[in-house]
Amino acid sequence: MLRTLLLLPLLGALLIVFLPARSGTLIRRAAIAAAAVTLGWSLWLASAFDPAVATAQLVESHVWNPRLGSAFTLGVDGISLPLVWLATLLAFIAALASAGIKDKPKGYYILLLLLEAAMLGVFTARDWSLFYVFWELTLLPLFFLIDRYGGKNRSHAALNFVLYTMGGSVFMLIALLILYDVAPGHSFDMGVIREGARLLPEATQIGLFLGLLIGFGVKMPIFPLHGWLPLAHVEAPSPVSILLSGILLKMGSYGLIRAVWMLPAAAEALQGVLMTLALVSLVYGGVLAWKQSDLKAMVAYSSVSHMGVVLLGLAALNPAGLNGAVMQMVAHGLVAGALFLLIGLLYERTHTRELADYASLVKVMPRFAFFTVLAFLAAVGLPGTAGFVAELHVLVGGFERWGAWMALLSLTVVITAAYAIRTVGRLFTGPVSARMRHLPDLTRGEFTAAAVLTAGSLSIGFYPAPMLHLIAASVGRYARLFAI
């Protein structure tokens, strides 16, 4: 079932290869169909998944190189399955939102589907060599999507993104090779490597964990490894920004969760460091988002702050914190996806992202205004949204561990509310400018895409029990490692 999940977007890309380059509409429909089928298949995985089982399920393994100890091993648990759903949903939304791509659409949609397959590979890999292969494979389509289809500074943004990520990957690769060397029988299997890692001295485990933290922290991103993010977000096409913020950042936090499971002694020893990095990212990202006038740059910096919530939940090393971290990954994916979708649609109509250029769009684009307000409220973590459930769990877990330090998390919520209210006020109040008077509102397809993401955030916010039940067993397995 998981192998088919990876093959579906690849088959869609292969189909597009044989379509005429001038048939833009046909190419677009084929890409949307491939993404839709992949989304449907990922949802069908739920029928064979038992939430009560904490270990990996739907496992399939095919040995690659017995002498090297590498295998094509796939599996999902309660942590990875929600991210698989999120990846397939946002890939489908990105394909729907790509109507504005008129130049070389064939290459664009092929790269988009290849990127989806690589992201799904990261979340389903149960072998560290396979994980690393998929991790690096995401760079190729992203580089060309930004470099070929981005804004004025696209080449600089694409190169900056690749150099940052590859630089972090070097530290991750060195750590994985050392762990492979101490694994029983020299295997890259995640379970086998964990058994070998447990025998290492604590100082060695800490060094290896720091290497993994750099590799995963660049992608996450956490302060001070976030330098590539604002430029890449601003220059990337808006549908690509949906995947970049909604999914690519989650790859870093997902990898860090696996690192905590593999090196629990190091995670416990570095708990204070992780908490400090999380709080700095929270405040730093929020303040910089507050200062932005470019809408995409604002959402990009807000992602640094929101991923700081994920890191804070991981650092707590208790059930509430870990539950909040996983929930925040899903919540931020839905919210960031909605914001980049809406900002991209607005940019296509106005060719500006400067906040000062807008006023009273609620009279011109009421449907756009409705979904934008809901998206910003979800970013704040208003009760009734997925972000509230996530941040509440992180707040409880963090308060249990560190007490009054969690006031900084509350301060970040206030900062987020400040720039969200400012943005909504600027966009939807005041006199309607002449150049904005005749902007078209959301089309039926755009309305559907925005409605799906909004409904996802609200459904989890009002009824979080199914999602919490899905992740509970796997999160509990991690939390039982730490008796602090």
C-alpha positions in Angstrom: 0.0 0.0 0.0 2.8 2.4 0.8 4.8 1.5 -2.2 1.8 2.3 -4.3 1.4 5.6 -2.5 4.9 6.6 -3.7 4.3 5.3 -7.2 1.1 7.3 -7.9 2.7 10.8 -8.2 5.6 9.3 -10.1 3.2 7.7 -12.6 1.4 11.0 -12.9 4.7 12.7 -13.7 5.5 9.9 -16.2 2.1 10.4 -17.9 2.7 14.2 -18.2 6.1 13.5 -19.9 4.2 12.0 -22.9 1.6 14.7 -23.2 2.1 17.5 -25.8 3.9 20.5 -24.3 1.3 22.9 -25.8 -1.6 21.2 -24.1 -1.4 23.2 -21.0 -5.0 22.5 -19.9 -4.6 18.7 -20.4 -1.3 18.7 -18.5 -2.8 20.6 -15.6 -5.8 18.3 -15.4 -3.5 15.2 -15.4 -1.4 16.7 -12.6 -4.6 17.5 -10.5 -5.9 14.0 -11.2 -2.7 12.4 -10.1 -2.6 14.5 -6.9 -6.3 13.7 -6.2 -5.7 9.9 -6.6 -2.7 10.1 -4.3 -4.8 11.9 -1.7 -7.5 9.4 -1.9 -5.1 6.5 -1.6 -3.5 8.1 1.5 -6.9 8.5 3.1 -7.6 4.8 2.3 -4.6 3.8 4.4 -6.7 4.6 7.5 -8.8 1.5 6.8 -5.7 -0.7 7.4 -4.3 1.3 10.3 -4.9 0.5 13.9 -4.4 3.6 16.2 -4.0 1.4 19.2 -0.7 0.0 17.9 2.3 2.2 18.7 4.8 0.7 16.4 5.1 1.0 12.6 2.3 -0.6 10.5 1.8 -1.4 6.8 5.5 -2.3 6.8 7.1 -3.6 3.6 10.8 -4.2 3.2 13.0 -5.1 0.2 16.7 -5.5 0.7 18.8 -3.1 -1.4 22.3 -4.1 -0.5 22.8 -6.9 2.1 26.5 -6.1 2.5 25.8 -2.4 3.2 22.8 -3.2 5.3 20.4 -0.9 3.4 16.8 -1.8 2.5 13.8 -0.2 0.9 11.7 -0.3 4.1 8.4 1.6 4.4 6.0 1.9 7.3 3.8 4.4 9.1 2.8 5.1 12.7 0.6 7.5 14.5 3.1 10.3 14.0 3.9 9.8 10.3 0.4 9.0 9.0 -1.1 12.5 9.7 1.9 14.0 7.9 1.3 11.7 4.9 -2.3 13.0 4.8 -1.1 16.6 5.1 1.4 16.1 2.3 -1.0 14.6 -0.1 -3.7 17.2 0.7 -1.4 20.2 0.2 0.1 18.7 -3.0 -3.5 18.5 -4.3 -4.2 22.1 -3.2 -0.9 23.3 -4.8 -1.8 21.7 -8.1 -5.3 23.4 -8.0 -3.7 26.7 -7.2 -1.2 26.5 -10.1 -3.6 27.9 -12.8 -1.3 31.0 -13.1 1.6 28.9 -14.3 1.6 29.5 -18.1 5.3 29.3 -18.9 6.5 25.7 -19.4 3.7 24.1 -17.4 4.9 20.6 -18.4 8.1 20.9 -16.5 6.4 22.6 -13.6 3.8 19.9 -12.9 6.4 17.1 -13.4 8.6 18.7 -10.8 5.6 19.2 -8.5 4.6 15.5 -8.6 8.3 14.4 -8.1 8.5 16.7 -5.1 5.3 15.1 -3.6 6.8 11.6 -4.1 10.0 12.6 -2.4 8.2 14.1 0.6 6.0 11.0 1.0 9.2 8.9 1.0 10.6 10.9 3.9 7.5 10.3 6.0 7.2 6.6 5.2 10.9 5.5 5.3 11.9 3.1 8.0 15.5 2.8 7.0 17.9 5.7 7.5 19.7 5.3 4.2 16.3 5.4 2.4 15.3 8.4 4.6 18.4 10.3 3.6 17.9 9.5 -0.1 14.4 10.9 -0.1 15.5 13.8 2.0 18.1 14.8 -0.6 15.7 14.1 -3.5 13.4 16.9 -2.3 16.2 19.4 -3.1 16.2 18.8 -6.9 12.6 19.6 -7.8 12.5 22.4 -5.3 15.6 24.0 -6.7 14.2 24.0 -10.2 10.7 25.1 -9.1 12.2 28.2 -7.5 14.9 28.9 -10.0 12.7 28.4 -13.1 9.3 29.7 -11.9 10.1 32.1 -9.1 10.4 35.9 -8.8 13.2 38.3 -9.7 15.7 37.0 -7.2 14.8 33.4 -7.8 18.3 32.2 -8.7 19.8 33.6 -5.5 16.9 32.2 -3.5 17.2 28.7 -5.0 21.0 28.6 -4.5 20.7 29.9 -1.0 18.1 27.2 -0.1 20.2 24.4 -1.6 23.4 25.5 0.1 21.8 25.8 3.5 20.1 22.4 3.3 23.1 20.6 1.9 25.3 22.2 4.5 23.0 20.9 7.2 22.7 17.5 5.6 26.5 17.0 5.9 26.2 17.0 9.7 23.2 14.7 9.5 25.0 12.3 7.2 28.1 12.1 9.4 26.0 11.4 12.5 24.1 8.7 10.6 27.3 7.0 9.4 28.7 6.9 12.9 25.5 5.4 14.2 25.6 2.9 11.3 29.1 1.9 12.4 28.0 1.0 15.9 24.7 -0.7 14.9 24.6 -4.5 15.4 25.4 -6.1 12.1 26.0 -2.7 10.4 22.4 -1.9 9.3 20.6 1.3 8.5 17.3 0.0 9.8 15.9 2.5 12.3 15.2 0.0 15.0 18.7 -1.6 14.7 20.5 1.7 14.7 18.5 2.7 17.8 19.7 -0.5 19.6 23.3 0.4 18.8 22.9 4.0 19.8 21.7 3.1 23.3 25.1 1.5 24.0 27.1 4.7 23.3 28.4 7.0 26.1 26.2 10.0 26.8 28.8 12.4 25.5 29.0 10.7 22.2 25.2 10.6 22.0 25.1 14.3 22.6 27.5 15.0 19.8 25.6 12.9 17.4 22.3 14.5 18.4 23.7 17.9 17.8 24.7 16.9 14.3 21.2 15.7 13.6 19.8 18.9 15.2 21.8 21.0 12.7 20.6 18.9 9.8 16.9 18.9 10.8 17.0 22.4 12.3 17.9 24.0 8.9 14.9 22.5 7.3 12.6 23.1 10.3 13.9 26.0 10.5 15.0 27.1 14.0 17.0 30.1 15.0 19.8 30.7 13.9 19.5 28.3 10.9 16.5 30.0 9.3 18.4 32.4 6.9 17.2 30.7 3.7 13.5 30.7 4.6 12.2 34.3 4.0 14.0 34.7 0.6 12.9 31.2 -0.6 9.3 31.9 0.4 9.2 35.4 -1.2 10.7 34.3 -4.5 9.0 30.8 -4.9 5.7 30.6 -6.8 2.9 30.7 -4.3 1.8 27.1 -4.9 5.4 26.0 -4.1 5.4 28.2 -1.0 2.3 26.1 0.1 4.4 23.0 0.0 7.6 24.7 1.3 5.9 26.0 4.5 3.2 23.4 4.8 5.3 20.2 4.3 9.0 20.8 3.9 9.3 22.4 7.3 7.6 19.4 8.9 10.2 17.1 7.4 12.7 18.8 9.8 10.6 18.4 12.9 9.6 14.9 11.9 13.3 13.9 11.6 14.0 15.5 15.0 11.2 13.4 16.5 13.0 10.3 15.2 16.3 11.6 16.5 14.7 11.9 20.0 13.5 8.3 19.8 17.0 7.1 18.7 19.0 9.1 21.2 16.8 9.7 24.2 19.7 10.2 26.6 21.0 13.1 24.5 17.6 14.6 24.1 17.2 14.6 27.9 20.6 16.1 28.4 20.0 18.8 25.9 16.5 19.6 27.0 17.4 23.1 28.2 19.2 23.9 25.0 16.2 22.8 22.9 13.9 24.8 25.1 16.1 27.9 24.7 16.2 27.6 21.0 12.5 27.1 20.9 11.7 30.2 22.9 14.2 32.4 20.9 12.6 31.2 17.7 9.1 31.9 19.0 9.9 35.5 19.9 12.3 36.3 17.1 10.0 34.9 14.4 7.0 36.7 15.8 8.8 40.1 16.1 10.2 39.9 12.6 6.8 38.9 11.2 5.3 41.9 12.9 7.8 44.2 11.2 7.1 43.0 7.6 5.2 44.9 5.0 5.5 42.1 2.4 2.7 39.6 3.0 4.7 36.5 2.0 7.6 37.6 4.1 5.3 38.0 7.0 3.9 34.5 6.8 7.5 33.2 6.2 8.7 34.7 9.5 5.6 33.6 11.3 6.5 30.0 10.3 9.8 30.4 12.3 7.7 31.3 15.3 5.1 28.5 14.8 7.8 25.9 14.3 9.3 27.1 17.6 6.1 25.9 19.2 6.8 22.4 17.7 10.3 22.5 19.1 9.1 23.6 22.5 6.6 20.7 22.6 9.4 18.2 21.6 11.7 19.7 24.3 9.2 19.1 27.0 9.6 15.3 26.6 6.2 14.6 28.2 2.9 13.4 26.7 1.2 16.8 26.6 4.2 18.5 24.9 4.7 15.8 22.4 1.0 15.7 21.5 1.1 19.4 21.1 4.2 19.2 18.8 2.5 16.7 16.5 -0.8 18.6 16.5 1.1 21.9 15.8 2.8 20.3 12.7 -0.6 19.5 11.3 -2.2 22.8 12.3 0.6 24.9 10.9 0.5 23.0 7.7 -3.2 23.8 7.2 -2.9 27.4 8.3 0.3 28.2 6.3 -1.1 26.4 3.3 -4.3 28.6 3.4 -2.4 31.8 3.9 0.1 31.2 1.0 -2.8 30.1 -1.2 -4.8 33.2 -0.5 -1.8 35.6 -0.7 -0.8 34.0 -4.0 -4.2 34.4 -5.5 -4.3 38.0 -4.4 -0.8 38.6 -5.9 -2.0 37.1 -9.3 -4.7 39.7 -9.4 -2.8 42.8 -8.2 0.9 42.0 -8.8 1.8 43.4 -5.4 2.3 42.0 -1.9 2.8 45.2 -0.1 0.3 45.6 2.7 0.1 49.4 2.2 -1.3 48.9 -1.3 -4.5 47.4 -0.1 -7.7 48.7 1.5 -11.3 47.5 2.0 -11.1 44.3 -0.1 -14.1 43.0 1.9 -16.3 45.1 -0.4 -14.7 43.8 -3.6 -13.7 40.2 -2.7 -16.0 39.1 0.2 -15.2 35.4 -0.2 -11.5 36.1 -0.2 -11.9 38.3 2.9 -13.9 35.6 4.7 -11.2 32.9 4.3 -8.3 35.3 4.9 -9.8 36.4 8.3 -10.3 32.8 9.3 -6.8 31.9 8.3 -5.3 34.7 10.4 -7.4 33.8 13.3 -6.3 30.2 13.0 -2.6 31.5 12.9 -3.3 33.2 16.2 -4.6 30.0 17.7 -8.1 31.1 18.4 -10.3 28.6 20.2 -12.1 26.5 17.7 -9.0 26.1 15.4 -6.4 23.4 15.3 -3.7 25.8 16.4 -5.5 26.4 19.8 -5.5 22.7 20.5 -1.8 22.4 19.6 -0.6 25.4 21.6 -2.7 24.5 24.6 -1.0 21.1 24.8 2.4 22.6 24.4 1.6 25.2 27.0 0.5 22.5 29.5 3.5 20.3 28.7 5.9 23.2 28.9 4.4 24.6 32.2 4.7 21.1 33.7 8.4 21.1 32.8 9.5 24.7 33.1 6.8 26.7 34.8 6.8 30.5 34.4 9.0 30.3 31.3 5.9 29.6 29.3 4.9 33.3 29.7 7.1 33.7 26.6 4.8 31.5 24.6 1.9 33.6 25.7 3.8 36.7 24.6 4.3 35.2 21.2 0.5 34.6 20.9 0.0 38.4 21.7 2.6 39.3 19.0 0.9 37.1 16.5 -2.5 38.6 17.3 -1.0 42.1 16.8 0.2 41.6 13.3 -2.8 39.4 12.3 -5.2 42.2 13.4 -3.1 44.9 11.7 -3.0 42.9 8.5 -6.8 42.2 8.5 -7.5 45.8 9.3 -5.3 47.1 6.5 -6.7 44.6 3.9 -10.3 45.1 4.7 -11.0 48.6 6.0 -10.7 52.1 4.6 -11.7 53.4 1.2 -11.5 51.2 -1.9 -8.7 52.3 -4.2 -9.5 52.8 -7.9 -7.1 50.1 -9.0 -8.6 47.5 -6.7 -12.2 48.3 -7.4 -12.8 45.6 -10.1 -10.8 42.7 -8.7 -12.5 39.3 -9.3 -13.4 37.3 -6.2 -12.4 33.7 -5.7 -13.4 31.3 -8.5 -15.2 28.1 -7.7 -11.9 26.1 -7.7 -10.1 28.6 -5.5 -13.1 28.7 -3.2 -13.0 24.9 -2.9 -9.3 24.9 -2.1 -9.6 27.5 0.6 -12.7 25.9 2.0 -10.9 22.5 2.3 -8.0 23.9 4.3 -10.2 26.0 6.5 -12.5 23.1 7.2 -9.6 21.0 8.2 -8.4 23.5 10.7 -11.9 24.1 12.2 -12.8 20.4 12.3 -9.7 19.6 14.3 -10.2 22.6 16.5 -13.8 21.8 17.4 -13.4 18.0 17.5 -9.7 17.1 18.2 -10.4 13.7 19.7 -9.9 11.6 16.5 -6.6 13.2 15.7 -5.4 12.9 19.4 -6.5 9.3 19.4 -4.6 8.6 16.2 -1.3 9.9 17.6 -1.8 8.9 21.2 -0.2 5.4 21.1 2.9 6.5 19.2 3.4 9.6 21.3 3.0 7.6 24.5 5.7 5.2 23.3 8.1 8.2 23.1 7.0 9.8 26.3 7.6 6.6 28.3 11.3 6.9 27.5 11.6 9.9 29.8 10.9 9.7 33.5 11.8 13.3 34.4 
